[in-house]
């Protein structure tokens, strides 16, 4: 399986590690640590040294309760980073839901649009469809960041998530986007209870059956804290365990903060594949 992006046709026969680059002051785990362009680029370079295959740059926190950021502020945060990061010769993903940001970063050479709203905001589908071959990741989110954890999903998560992702992917294909450009993300932590998040991991095969690459982000999420009692800064080991479980159950890309440790764990796992 391959994931077609702007400049790279990513081979998914081996698990890909996507390193998180938060150019934000308020992300739940590392907000403010890489908020300047220089700090963000230094972090990009370190993640690549640690073994990241893809970099995911975001300028607006989507943690529960996070306030919205204006188009102008988000562009001011991410565009300078993207313009430099595209020179690093790795796929550059942009975590955004705004059509204006999508257009600007694609014009700057970005490879992937990673959208927590699955292109449901005005103009987003059209921007991606108009591009020759950028990659896109469609994520499931119940509700919106301001309210998603106070009003989470009810009942089982797997069937509604699978149905939503299938419908969003098919709607994008109807606009002319090739299926090999599309990846899916079940949205761990986005409007789901702890039990629902782990249900998605337990039944990941039902998401893989949709036929698209699966990108999963468990890194430092509150569900990991709920089952371990670990504070955000103490969740590296259980986050690596969750990423490894996701890969073992078929995930193609894992989005993580702790790149070096995740890469090392995957090297051990790969050595046992006979």
C-alpha positions as CSV (number, residue, x, y, z in Angstrom):
1,X,0.0,0.0,0.0
2,X,1.2,3.5,-0.8
3,X,0.1,7.0,0.3
4,X,0.4,9.5,-2.5
5,X,1.3,13.0,-1.4
6,X,2.5,16.2,-3.1
7,X,6.1,15.2,-3.5
8,X,6.3,11.7,-2.1
9,X,4.7,8.4,-2.7
10,X,5.0,6.9,0.8
11,X,5.6,3.2,1.0
12,X,3.4,1.9,3.8
13,X,4.8,-1.7,3.8
14,X,6.7,-0.6,6.9
15,X,5.1,1.5,9.7
16,X,5.7,5.2,9.4
17,X,6.3,7.5,12.4
18,X,4.8,11.0,12.1
19,X,6.6,13.4,14.5
20,X,4.4,16.2,16.1
21,X,5.5,19.8,15.7
22,X,3.2,22.1,17.7
23,X,3.8,25.7,16.7
24,X,1.3,26.7,19.4
25,X,1.4,28.3,22.9
26,X,-1.3,26.1,24.3
27,X,-1.2,22.5,23.1
28,X,-2.0,20.0,25.9
29,X,1.5,18.4,26.0
30,X,4.2,20.7,24.7
31,X,2.4,24.0,24.2
32,X,4.9,26.9,23.9
33,X,8.0,24.8,23.6
34,X,8.3,25.2,19.8
35,X,6.2,28.3,19.3
36,X,8.8,30.4,17.4
37,X,9.9,29.5,13.9
38,X,13.4,28.9,14.9
39,X,12.4,26.6,17.8
40,X,10.0,24.7,15.6
41,X,12.7,24.1,12.9
42,X,15.2,22.9,15.5
43,X,12.5,20.5,16.7
44,X,11.9,19.3,13.1
45,X,15.5,18.6,12.7
46,X,15.7,16.7,16.0
47,X,12.7,14.6,15.2
48,X,14.3,13.6,11.9
49,X,17.5,12.6,13.7
50,X,15.3,10.6,16.0
51,X,13.9,8.7,13.0
52,X,10.7,10.4,12.1
53,X,9.5,9.7,8.5
54,X,6.9,12.5,8.3
55,X,6.6,15.8,10.1
56,X,3.2,17.1,11.2
57,X,3.1,20.9,11.8
58,X,0.2,22.5,13.6
59,X,-0.6,26.1,14.5
60,X,-3.8,25.7,16.4
61,X,-4.4,23.4,19.4
62,X,-7.3,21.0,19.2
63,X,-7.1,19.9,22.8
64,X,-10.5,19.7,24.6
65,X,-11.7,23.3,25.4
66,X,-9.1,24.9,23.2
67,X,-10.1,28.4,21.9
68,X,-10.3,29.0,18.1
69,X,-7.4,30.7,16.4
70,X,-7.9,33.2,13.6
71,X,-6.8,32.5,10.0
72,X,-4.2,35.3,10.2
73,X,-2.7,34.0,13.5
74,X,-2.5,30.4,12.3
75,X,-0.8,31.5,9.0
76,X,1.7,33.6,10.9
77,X,2.6,30.6,13.0
78,X,2.8,27.9,10.4
79,X,3.8,29.4,7.1
80,X,7.3,30.5,8.0
81,X,7.9,27.0,9.4
82,X,6.5,25.2,6.3
83,X,8.6,27.3,3.9
84,X,11.7,26.1,5.6
85,X,10.6,22.6,6.5
86,X,9.8,21.6,2.9
87,X,13.6,21.8,2.3
88,X,14.2,18.9,4.7
89,X,13.3,16.3,2.0
90,X,10.7,14.5,4.0
91,X,6.9,14.6,3.7
92,X,5.5,17.7,5.5
93,X,1.9,17.4,6.9
94,X,-0.1,20.4,8.1
95,X,-2.6,19.9,10.9
96,X,-5.4,22.4,10.0
97,X,-9.1,22.6,9.2
98,X,-9.1,26.0,7.5
99,X,-9.3,26.2,3.8
100,X,-7.2,29.4,3.7
101,X,-4.4,27.7,5.6
102,X,-4.6,24.6,3.4
103,X,-4.3,26.7,0.3
104,X,-1.4,28.7,1.6
105,X,0.6,25.7,2.8
106,X,0.0,23.7,-0.3
107,X,1.2,26.7,-2.3
108,X,4.3,26.6,-0.2
109,X,5.0,23.0,-1.0
110,X,3.4,21.0,1.8
111,X,2.6,17.4,1.1
112,X,-0.3,16.4,3.3
113,X,-3.4,18.1,4.8
114,X,-4.2,16.5,8.2
115,X,-7.7,17.7,9.2
116,X,-9.5,16.9,12.4
117,X,-12.7,18.1,10.8
118,X,-12.3,15.7,7.8
119,X,-12.7,18.6,5.4
120,X,-16.2,19.5,6.7
121,X,-15.3,23.2,7.0
122,X,-16.2,25.6,4.2
123,X,-14.0,25.3,1.1
124,X,-11.7,22.6,2.5
125,X,-12.8,19.8,0.2
126,X,-12.5,22.1,-2.8
127,X,-8.9,23.1,-1.9
128,X,-7.8,19.5,-1.6
129,X,-9.7,18.4,-4.7
130,X,-8.2,21.2,-6.8
131,X,-4.6,20.1,-5.9
132,X,-2.9,17.7,-8.3
133,X,-1.9,15.1,-5.7
134,X,-1.5,16.2,-2.1
135,X,-2.2,13.6,0.5
136,X,-5.0,14.1,3.0
137,X,-5.9,12.5,6.3
138,X,-9.6,12.5,7.3
139,X,-10.2,12.3,11.0
140,X,-13.3,11.5,13.0
141,X,-14.3,14.0,15.7
142,X,-17.5,13.9,17.6
143,X,-18.6,17.5,18.3
144,X,-16.0,20.2,18.4
145,X,-12.9,20.9,20.5
146,X,-14.8,23.3,22.8
147,X,-17.4,20.7,23.9
148,X,-16.3,17.3,22.7
149,X,-15.3,15.9,26.1
150,X,-18.2,17.3,28.0
151,X,-20.6,15.8,25.4
152,X,-18.9,12.6,24.1
153,X,-20.3,10.0,21.9
154,X,-22.9,7.5,23.3
155,X,-22.8,3.8,22.8
156,X,-20.3,1.9,20.7
157,X,-17.8,3.9,18.7
158,X,-16.6,1.6,16.0
159,X,-19.5,1.5,13.7
160,X,-20.3,5.3,13.7
161,X,-16.6,6.1,13.2
162,X,-16.2,3.6,10.4
163,X,-19.3,4.8,8.6
164,X,-18.4,8.5,9.0
165,X,-14.9,7.9,7.6
166,X,-16.1,5.9,4.7
167,X,-18.6,8.6,3.8
168,X,-16.1,11.4,4.0
169,X,-13.6,9.4,1.9
170,X,-16.2,8.6,-0.8
171,X,-17.3,12.2,-0.9
172,X,-13.8,13.3,-1.6
173,X,-13.3,10.7,-4.3
174,X,-16.5,11.9,-5.9
175,X,-14.7,15.2,-6.4
176,X,-11.9,13.5,-8.3
177,X,-9.4,12.7,-5.5
178,X,-7.7,9.4,-6.0
179,X,-8.2,6.9,-3.2
180,X,-4.4,6.5,-2.9
181,X,-4.2,10.1,-1.7
182,X,-6.6,9.4,1.3
183,X,-5.7,8.2,4.8
184,X,-8.1,7.8,7.7
185,X,-7.8,8.6,11.4
186,X,-10.3,7.3,14.0
187,X,-9.7,10.4,16.2
188,X,-8.6,8.9,19.5
189,X,-9.7,11.3,22.2
190,X,-11.8,13.5,20.0
191,X,-15.3,13.3,21.6
192,X,-14.9,9.7,22.8
193,X,-14.9,8.1,26.2
194,X,-11.9,6.1,27.5
195,X,-13.8,2.9,26.7
196,X,-14.7,4.0,23.2
197,X,-11.1,4.9,22.5
198,X,-9.9,1.5,23.5
199,X,-12.7,-0.1,21.6
200,X,-11.3,1.5,18.4
201,X,-7.9,0.0,19.1
202,X,-9.5,-3.4,19.9
203,X,-11.5,-3.4,16.6
204,X,-9.0,-1.6,14.4
205,X,-9.5,-4.3,11.8
206,X,-12.9,-3.0,11.0
207,X,-11.4,0.4,10.1
208,X,-8.7,-1.2,8.0
209,X,-11.4,-3.1,6.1
210,X,-12.4,0.3,4.6
211,X,-9.3,-0.1,2.4
212,X,-7.4,3.1,3.2
213,X,-4.2,3.7,5.1
214,X,-4.8,4.1,8.8
215,X,-3.1,6.9,10.8
216,X,-3.5,6.7,14.6
217,X,-2.6,9.2,17.3
218,X,-2.5,7.9,20.9
219,X,0.5,9.9,22.0
220,X,0.1,11.3,25.6
221,X,-3.7,11.3,25.3
222,X,-5.9,11.5,28.4
223,X,-7.2,7.9,27.9
224,X,-3.6,6.8,28.5
225,X,-3.6,8.8,31.7
226,X,-6.9,7.4,32.7
227,X,-5.7,3.8,32.6
228,X,-2.2,4.4,34.0
229,X,-2.6,7.3,36.4
230,X,0.3,9.1,34.6
231,X,0.4,12.8,34.2
232,X,0.9,14.2,30.7
233,X,4.6,14.5,31.1
234,X,4.9,10.9,32.4
235,X,3.1,9.2,29.5
236,X,6.0,8.3,27.2
237,X,6.2,4.6,28.0
238,X,2.4,3.9,27.7
239,X,2.2,6.1,24.6
240,X,4.9,4.0,22.9
241,X,3.0,0.8,24.0
242,X,-0.2,2.2,22.5
243,X,1.6,3.1,19.2
244,X,3.2,-0.4,19.1
245,X,-0.2,-2.1,19.6
246,X,-1.8,0.1,16.9
247,X,0.9,-0.9,14.4
248,X,0.7,-4.6,15.4
249,X,-3.0,-4.4,14.7
250,X,-2.4,-2.9,11.2
251,X,-2.0,0.9,11.6
252,X,0.2,2.3,8.8
253,X,1.2,5.6,10.5
254,X,1.5,6.6,14.1
255,X,1.5,10.2,15.1
256,X,3.7,10.7,18.2
257,X,5.6,13.1,20.4
258,X,8.3,10.7,21.5
259,X,9.8,9.8,18.1
260,X,13.1,8.2,19.2
261,X,11.4,5.8,21.7
262,X,8.7,4.9,19.3
263,X,11.2,4.2,16.5
264,X,13.2,2.0,18.8
265,X,10.2,0.0,19.9
266,X,9.2,-0.6,16.3
267,X,12.7,-1.8,15.5
268,X,12.3,-4.5,18.1
269,X,8.9,-5.4,16.8
270,X,10.2,-5.5,13.2
271,X,13.1,-7.8,14.2
272,X,10.5,-10.3,15.4
273,X,8.6,-10.4,12.1
274,X,9.5,-13.6,10.4
